[in-house]
């Protein structure tokens, strides 16, 4: 075999061996991206806790970036424990004042509070038939709400705007996951009081 042909075969073989590794890397990055988008899951999903999203086996159980604090629900329930968000991922807030996104590290936040933009019982409806723009109402309703969040930073500055993120809290006997959503939609037949959300988070340090 000629030296040039042997060299060509070796290069081609090496490329074949390396290709799966590259594909695997791209696949891992895709999975990471999908998990990053999972923050839009609504809070009304079934769970061991009525206001929390189910804890996925893929979600880390603890985080060295966690901080001691209290999480307060709109029902008045208070949960104290270690609080954290996705590791190495700041909270991304749409700043209504400056009309731009701001990435805020958890360590920079003193407290955050939900602000109700609007909430109401929406009428359930569907289009009369395919291709039609005529709506038919079922006579049933479902609760809906839009929220903003006011972040108070350690330096006293406040920022207000839309926010979508996961918040984890671990107590002595349980771990819960909550979703900070801009929009909430409950099940048909439910009332606004059944649509649970995180009203406030306060950190001890």
CORHUBEL-V496099 format. One record per helix or strand of 3 or more residues. SS is the DSSP state (hx for helix, st for strand). FROM is the first residue (numbers start at 1). TO is the last residue. Records with the same first field share a line. If there is no record, write none. Layout:
# CORHUBEL-V496099
SS: FROM-TO + FROM-TO
This chain:
# CORHUBEL-V496099
hx: 3-40 + 106-108 + 192-194
st: 67-73 + 78-84 + 91-95 + 100-104 + 109-127 + 135-153 + 158-163 + 165-170 + 175-180 + 183-188 + 198-203
